[in-house]
Each structure stands twice: as C-alpha cells, then as structure tokens.
Amino acid sequence: MEQVMDKIISEIEELKATDEFVQVMDIQTDVKFEDPGLVVVAEYPYIFVSPLSESPVSDTLGRAGYDVRRLEIAIGIVINAADYFDYTVSEAAGVRQLVQSSTLLRERLRRLSKRNLDGLAGVRNVVVLSTSYVPDLRDQTFVRVAVTNISVERQYQHEE
C-alpha cells in the first residue's frame, strides 16, 4: 500500500504543477499522506491521499505463486470556502473550482499510461470509482472537500 500511495502522491505533485491545474487552483503545499484534519489557514487549499482498505482478490499457491490485492485509496482536495466567497455569484463558494480540479485529477488517472502507475511493479489496473463533494466545519473554518476514491489492483509475489 505504501509504495502505491507514494506513487500517487508523486503523480498529484506533477499534476498540480501543470499550467492547466494552476489556472483552476494554485496549491502551494505538499500533498499530504492522510488528511491531517486541522491545518493552519495559510495551508488551504491542500491535497491529501488516504488509505481506505486493502482486500484480497485472488491468490495462487507455492513459492512461485502470487497474491492479487485491491487497494482502495481516497484523494481529497480541501479548500477554505471563505477564500472563494464572491457575493456577486449565486453558487456555493469554491465548488466550481473543486469540480474542475477533481475532473483534471480523474482525467489524469484514467489515462492509459497511468492505468499501471507508470509501470510500478505489480500494478495491474487503476480505476476511478467515484468523486463526492462534502462540506465540513473544521474548528472555525468552513471547508469544502472533493474526495475521489480509486481502486488499485496490485500483484504481490510470494516470498520464501
């Protein structure tokens, strides 16, 4: 799980540096391994990658055998809604930017070259499962979060 999470973090770091992503949302902080929950206001917006579950898909017997496991991972983009407030607009603050940035994330992960995370050993497939948009109150800060859930199938060789 840890190697897959590190690879996904690396992919997101590359994505958030692209001109297309920066035009939608300029994120100055590093991608976080798990959602810290409370951060200082200056750290918004930020992205986190969080492990959800790991479950068996199939396995074979013997020394030459292998296990296939499904890893479920959440990728969250978190904004401080106050940073996007505009009284002249009749929409929830920041939701449009969350939709645009999470769309760019999904498109990147759906590319054929990313389906095996650029050849990370054992990765068979990456599937984007869903994206949900959740309002939240953290301490005194009203935040909005776009959470994209992905599933990664990875094969692990048996060890002696």
PASEBA-1860 file (N, C-alpha, C; in nm, 3 decimals):
! residues 160
1> MEQVMDKI> 0.083/-0.120/0.000/0.000/0.000/0.000/0.087/0.126/0.000 ~ 0.191/0.126/0.082/0.273/0.247/0.096/0.338/0.289/-0.036 ~ 0.390/0.193/-0.112/0.453/0.226/-0.240/0.351/0.285/-0.338 ~ 0.233/0.230/-0.341/0.127/0.280/-0.430/0.088/0.422/-0.388 ~ 0.073/0.444/-0.259/0.037/0.578/-0.211/0.145/0.680/-0.247 ~ 0.272/0.642/-0.229/0.382/0.733/-0.265/0.381/0.765/-0.414 ~ 0.350/0.666/-0.497/0.344/0.688/-0.642/0.228/0.781/-0.678 ~ 0.115/0.763/-0.613/0.000/0.851/-0.639/0.032/0.993/-0.594
9> ISEIEELK> 0.096/1.009/-0.480/0.138/1.142/-0.434/0.229/1.207/-0.536 ~ 0.323/1.130/-0.591/0.413/1.182/-0.694/0.336/1.228/-0.818 ~ 0.237/1.148/-0.859/0.153/1.185/-0.974/0.078/1.316/-0.949 ~ 0.026/1.331/-0.828/-0.052/1.450/-0.795/0.041/1.572/-0.789 ~ 0.162/1.555/-0.737/0.258/1.666/-0.734/0.285/1.715/-0.876 ~ 0.300/1.621/-0.971/0.320/1.659/-1.111/0.197/1.731/-1.167 ~ 0.079/1.678/-1.137/-0.046/1.737/-1.187/-0.064/1.880/-1.137 ~ -0.044/1.901/-1.007/-0.073/2.034/-0.952/0.027/2.140/-0.997
17> ATDEFVQV> 0.137/2.097/-1.060/0.235/2.191/-1.115/0.204/2.229/-1.260 ~ 0.106/2.161/-1.322/0.073/2.192/-1.462/0.000/2.325/-1.471 ~ 0.017/2.394/-1.583/-0.049/2.523/-1.604/-0.201/2.509/-1.595 ~ -0.254/2.402/-1.653/-0.398/2.380/-1.654/-0.454/2.371/-1.512 ~ -0.384/2.299/-1.424/-0.431/2.285/-1.286/-0.415/2.416/-1.210 ~ -0.301/2.483/-1.228/-0.275/2.608/-1.157/-0.379/2.714/-1.192 ~ -0.429/2.714/-1.317/-0.532/2.809/-1.356/-0.662/2.787/-1.278 ~ -0.687/2.663/-1.241/-0.808/2.631/-1.165/-0.784/2.653/-1.016
25> MDIQTDVK> -0.671/2.601/-0.965/-0.644/2.607/-0.822/-0.493/2.603/-0.800 ~ -0.439/2.703/-0.738/-0.295/2.710/-0.711/-0.269/2.658/-0.571 ~ -0.214/2.537/-0.563/-0.189/2.473/-0.434/-0.040/2.482/-0.405 ~ -0.005/2.550/-0.296/0.135/2.576/-0.263/0.194/2.475/-0.164 ~ 0.112/2.391/-0.104/0.162/2.296/-0.004/0.184/2.159/-0.067 ~ 0.270/2.078/-0.003/0.294/1.942/-0.049/0.169/1.856/-0.029 ~ 0.155/1.754/-0.113/0.046/1.659/-0.097/0.070/1.583/0.034 ~ -0.034/1.569/0.113/-0.022/1.508/0.245/-0.058/1.360/0.242
33> FEDPGLVV> 0.018/1.280/0.316/-0.010/1.139/0.335/-0.112/1.131/0.449 ~ -0.240/1.120/0.416/-0.354/1.119/0.508/-0.398/1.263/0.535 ~ -0.524/1.279/0.565/-0.581/1.411/0.593/-0.550/1.449/0.737 ~ -0.477/1.559/0.757/-0.445/1.598/0.894/-0.566/1.653/0.970 ~ -0.674/1.683/0.900/-0.793/1.736/0.965/-0.783/1.886/0.986 ~ -0.712/1.927/1.088/-0.695/2.070/1.116/-0.558/2.116/1.068 ~ -0.558/2.223/0.991/-0.433/2.285/0.945/-0.445/2.435/0.967 ~ -0.333/2.505/0.961/-0.339/2.650/0.972/-0.403/2.704/0.845
41> VAEYPYIF> -0.468/2.815/0.855/-0.544/2.872/0.744/-0.456/2.892/0.621 ~ -0.330/2.925/0.640/-0.239/2.950/0.528/-0.213/2.825/0.443 ~ -0.243/2.707/0.496/-0.218/2.583/0.421/-0.329/2.548/0.322 ~ -0.442/2.616/0.329/-0.550/2.590/0.233/-0.516/2.656/0.100 ~ -0.552/2.599/-0.012/-0.604/2.463/-0.030/-0.491/2.361/-0.021 ~ -0.529/2.236/0.005/-0.431/2.129/0.007/-0.493/1.999/-0.046 ~ -0.406/1.904/-0.076/-0.450/1.773/-0.126/-0.395/1.667/-0.031 ~ -0.476/1.566/-0.004/-0.428/1.452/0.076/-0.459/1.322/0.003
49> VSPLSESP> -0.379/1.220/0.035/-0.400/1.084/-0.016/-0.412/0.995/0.107 ~ -0.521/0.921/0.116/-0.552/0.845/0.237/-0.585/0.699/0.204 ~ -0.521/0.604/0.275/-0.556/0.463/0.254/-0.694/0.434/0.314 ~ -0.776/0.359/0.239/-0.908/0.322/0.289/-0.916/0.175/0.327 ~ -0.876/0.088/0.233/-0.884/-0.055/0.261/-0.791/-0.133/0.170 ~ -0.764/-0.255/0.210/-0.684/-0.347/0.131/-0.749/-0.484/0.146 ~ -0.785/-0.546/0.033/-0.855/-0.674/0.039/-0.804/-0.769/-0.069 ~ -0.814/-0.901/-0.044/-0.767/-0.998/-0.142/-0.863/-1.010/-0.260
57> VSDTLGRA> -0.806/-1.028/-0.379/-0.884/-1.055/-0.500/-0.866/-1.202/-0.537 ~ -0.740/-1.247/-0.542/-0.711/-1.387/-0.571/-0.570/-1.419/-0.524 ~ -0.541/-1.549/-0.516/-0.404/-1.590/-0.483/-0.377/-1.727/-0.541 ~ -0.250/-1.758/-0.555/-0.208/-1.889/-0.603/-0.117/-1.948/-0.497 ~ -0.095/-2.078/-0.507/-0.018/-2.148/-0.406/0.126/-2.169/-0.449 ~ 0.212/-2.196/-0.354/0.351/-2.230/-0.383/0.444/-2.111/-0.385 ~ 0.572/-2.144/-0.397/0.674/-2.039/-0.397/0.665/-1.947/-0.517 ~ 0.622/-2.002/-0.629/0.612/-1.920/-0.750/0.477/-1.848/-0.757
65> GYDVRRLE> 0.397/-1.864/-0.654/0.263/-1.806/-0.654/0.264/-1.657/-0.624 ~ 0.145/-1.601/-0.629/0.130/-1.458/-0.604/-0.009/-1.430/-0.549 ~ -0.021/-1.318/-0.486/-0.150/-1.268/-0.437/-0.186/-1.143/-0.517 ~ -0.313/-1.128/-0.547/-0.361/-1.005/-0.607/-0.450/-0.939/-0.502 ~ -0.419/-0.812/-0.473/-0.493/-0.739/-0.372/-0.552/-0.612/-0.430 ~ -0.667/-0.573/-0.380/-0.733/-0.449/-0.421/-0.709/-0.346/-0.311 ~ -0.648/-0.236/-0.350/-0.619/-0.127/-0.257/-0.716/-0.013/-0.288 ~ -0.790/0.031/-0.189/-0.881/0.144/-0.210/-0.823/0.266/-0.140
73> IAIGIVIN> -0.818/0.375/-0.215/-0.749/0.496/-0.170/-0.838/0.617/-0.198 ~ -0.839/0.711/-0.104/-0.913/0.837/-0.121/-0.813/0.950/-0.146 ~ -0.848/1.034/-0.243/-0.769/1.153/-0.273/-0.860/1.272/-0.249 ~ -0.823/1.357/-0.156/-0.908/1.470/-0.121/-0.844/1.603/-0.157 ~ -0.924/1.691/-0.212/-0.883/1.830/-0.237/-0.965/1.914/-0.141 ~ -0.898/1.988/-0.052/-0.965/2.061/0.055/-0.942/2.211/0.036 ~ -1.052/2.287/0.041/-1.042/2.433/0.030/-1.109/2.499/0.148 ~ -1.066/2.619/0.179/-1.134/2.706/0.274/-1.238/2.783/0.193
81> AADYFDYT> -1.364/2.758/0.216/-1.470/2.819/0.135/-1.464/2.972/0.138 ~ -1.418/3.030/0.248/-1.411/3.176/0.259/-1.314/3.235/0.156 ~ -1.213/3.159/0.117/-1.117/3.208/0.017/-1.181/3.226/-0.120 ~ -1.295/3.162/-0.144/-1.359/3.166/-0.275/-1.491/3.242/-0.273 ~ -1.523/3.303/-0.160/-1.652/3.372/-0.147/-1.659/3.492/-0.241 ~ -1.770/3.501/-0.311/-1.797/3.614/-0.400/-1.947/3.640/-0.393 ~ -1.986/3.751/-0.332/-2.128/3.779/-0.312/-2.203/3.804/-0.443 ~ -2.132/3.826/-0.553/-2.198/3.852/-0.682/-2.235/3.725/-0.757
89> VSEAAGVR> -2.195/3.611/-0.703/-2.218/3.483/-0.770/-2.318/3.400/-0.691 ~ -2.411/3.336/-0.761/-2.513/3.257/-0.693/-2.480/3.108/-0.696 ~ -2.364/3.075/-0.639/-2.324/2.934/-0.626/-2.240/2.921/-0.500 ~ -2.232/2.799/-0.451/-2.154/2.776/-0.329/-2.006/2.807/-0.355 ~ -1.947/2.875/-0.260/-1.808/2.921/-0.275/-1.712/2.804/-0.295 ~ -1.640/2.809/-0.406/-1.533/2.713/-0.432/-1.573/2.583/-0.497 ~ -1.702/2.555/-0.505/-1.745/2.425/-0.559/-1.705/2.411/-0.707 ~ -1.718/2.516/-0.783/-1.679/2.510/-0.925/-1.530/2.474/-0.939
97> QLVQSSTL> -1.445/2.533/-0.857/-1.302/2.503/-0.862/-1.274/2.359/-0.817 ~ -1.349/2.311/-0.719/-1.334/2.172/-0.678/-1.373/2.075/-0.789 ~ -1.483/2.105/-0.856/-1.528/2.020/-0.967/-1.423/2.020/-1.078 ~ -1.372/2.137/-1.113/-1.272/2.146/-1.220/-1.142/2.075/-1.182 ~ -1.095/2.094/-1.060/-0.968/2.031/-1.020/-0.983/1.880/-1.005 ~ -1.095/1.833/-0.953/-1.113/1.688/-0.940/-1.134/1.623/-1.077 ~ -1.190/1.697/-1.172/-1.202/1.646/-1.309/-1.064/1.627/-1.370 ~ -0.975/1.723/-1.350/-0.837/1.710/-1.401/-0.767/1.590/-1.336
105> LRERLRRL> -0.790/1.569/-1.208/-0.732/1.453/-1.138/-0.783/1.323/-1.199 ~ -0.916/1.312/-1.215/-0.974/1.190/-1.272/-0.922/1.165/-1.412 ~ -0.915/1.270/-1.494/-0.865/1.253/-1.631/-0.722/1.201/-1.632 ~ -0.640/1.252/-1.543/-0.500/1.206/-1.538/-0.492/1.059/-1.498 ~ -0.569/1.019/-1.398/-0.564/0.880/-1.353/-0.628/0.783/-1.451 ~ -0.716/0.832/-1.538/-0.781/0.746/-1.637/-0.698/0.728/-1.763 ~ -0.593/0.806/-1.780/-0.508/0.789/-1.898/-0.454/0.647/-1.903 ~ -0.440/0.594/-2.023/-0.393/0.458/-2.039/-0.255/0.439/-1.975
113> SKRNLDGL> -0.167/0.538/-1.988/-0.033/0.526/-1.932/-0.033/0.526/-1.779 ~ -0.140/0.576/-1.719/-0.147/0.580/-1.572/-0.221/0.460/-1.515 ~ -0.279/0.378/-1.600/-0.355/0.262/-1.552/-0.270/0.162/-1.474 ~ -0.137/0.168/-1.495/-0.049/0.083/-1.415/0.052/0.167/-1.339 ~ 0.018/0.293/-1.315/0.102/0.388/-1.241/0.245/0.390/-1.295 ~ 0.255/0.409/-1.426/0.384/0.418/-1.495/0.473/0.296/-1.471 ~ 0.412/0.180/-1.462/0.490/0.057/-1.452/0.536/0.021/-1.311 ~ 0.473/0.078/-1.209/0.506/0.039/-1.072/0.487/-0.112/-1.059
121> AGVRNVVV> 0.586/-0.180/-1.006/0.587/-0.326/-1.002/0.456/-0.383/-0.948 ~ 0.396/-0.472/-1.027/0.278/-0.544/-0.985/0.145/-0.474/-1.006 ~ 0.145/-0.346/-1.039/0.018/-0.275/-1.055/-0.049/-0.320/-1.184 ~ -0.170/-0.374/-1.171/-0.243/-0.425/-1.286/-0.339/-0.323/-1.344 ~ -0.402/-0.243/-1.256/-0.503/-0.150/-1.304/-0.535/-0.046/-1.198 ~ -0.569/0.073/-1.244/-0.618/0.181/-1.158/-0.756/0.219/-1.210 ~ -0.855/0.221/-1.122/-0.991/0.255/-1.160/-1.039/0.369/-1.071 ~ -1.090/0.475/-1.133/-1.151/0.584/-1.057/-1.294/0.541/-1.027
129> LSTSYVPD> -1.327/0.528/-0.899/-1.457/0.478/-0.858/-1.563/0.588/-0.849 ~ -1.532/0.695/-0.778/-1.632/0.800/-0.757/-1.565/0.926/-0.705 ~ -1.639/1.036/-0.715/-1.598/1.162/-0.653/-1.718/1.219/-0.581 ~ -1.698/1.260/-0.455/-1.805/1.322/-0.379/-1.758/1.458/-0.329 ~ -1.852/1.548/-0.315/-1.823/1.686/-0.274/-1.891/1.709/-0.140 ~ -1.809/1.732/-0.037/-1.859/1.733/0.100/-1.825/1.865/0.170 ~ -1.925/1.933/0.226/-1.895/2.048/0.311/-1.857/1.998/0.451 ~ -1.775/2.074/0.521/-1.729/2.032/0.653/-1.694/2.155/0.734
137> LRDQTFVR> -1.706/2.145/0.864/-1.665/2.252/0.955/-1.549/2.199/1.037 ~ -1.434/2.262/1.023/-1.314/2.221/1.095/-1.270/2.336/1.184 ~ -1.285/2.316/1.312/-1.262/2.421/1.410/-1.355/2.536/1.375 ~ -1.304/2.651/1.337/-1.388/2.765/1.299/-1.389/2.788/1.148 ~ -1.336/2.693/1.071/-1.322/2.711/0.927/-1.421/2.623/0.852 ~ -1.500/2.685/0.765/-1.593/2.610/0.680/-1.515/2.569/0.555 ~ -1.499/2.439/0.537/-1.423/2.388/0.422/-1.515/2.307/0.332 ~ -1.469/2.291/0.209/-1.534/2.201/0.114/-1.427/2.104/0.069
145> VAVTNISV> -1.467/1.978/0.052/-1.373/1.873/0.017/-1.428/1.795/-0.103 ~ -1.342/1.776/-0.203/-1.374/1.686/-0.314/-1.294/1.559/-0.290 ~ -1.361/1.448/-0.265/-1.294/1.321/-0.237/-1.314/1.227/-0.355 ~ -1.203/1.190/-0.419/-1.205/1.095/-0.530/-1.154/0.961/-0.479 ~ -1.237/0.858/-0.490/-1.197/0.724/-0.447/-1.148/0.644/-0.567 ~ -1.033/0.579/-0.550/-0.978/0.496/-0.656/-0.952/0.356/-0.603 ~ -0.946/0.263/-0.696/-0.914/0.124/-0.664/-0.791/0.085/-0.747 ~ -0.694/0.025/-0.681/-0.571/-0.018/-0.748/-0.557/-0.168/-0.725
153> ERQYQHEE> -0.546/-0.244/-0.835/-0.518/-0.387/-0.823/-0.369/-0.407/-0.838 ~ -0.311/-0.477/-0.739/-0.166/-0.499/-0.741/-0.136/-0.645/-0.709 ~ -0.041/-0.698/-0.784/0.003/-0.836/-0.766/0.129/-0.837/-0.681 ~ 0.131/-0.923/-0.580/0.246/-0.939/-0.491/0.298/-1.082/-0.503 ~ 0.425/-1.096/-0.532/0.486/-1.229/-0.540/0.501/-1.289/-0.400 ~ 0.483/-1.419/-0.388/0.509/-1.486/-0.261/0.659/-1.481/-0.234 ~ 0.692/-1.468/-0.110/0.834/-1.467/-0.071/0.866/-1.593/0.006 ~ 0.991/-1.634/-0.006/1.034/-1.757/0.065/1.051/-1.732/0.211
END
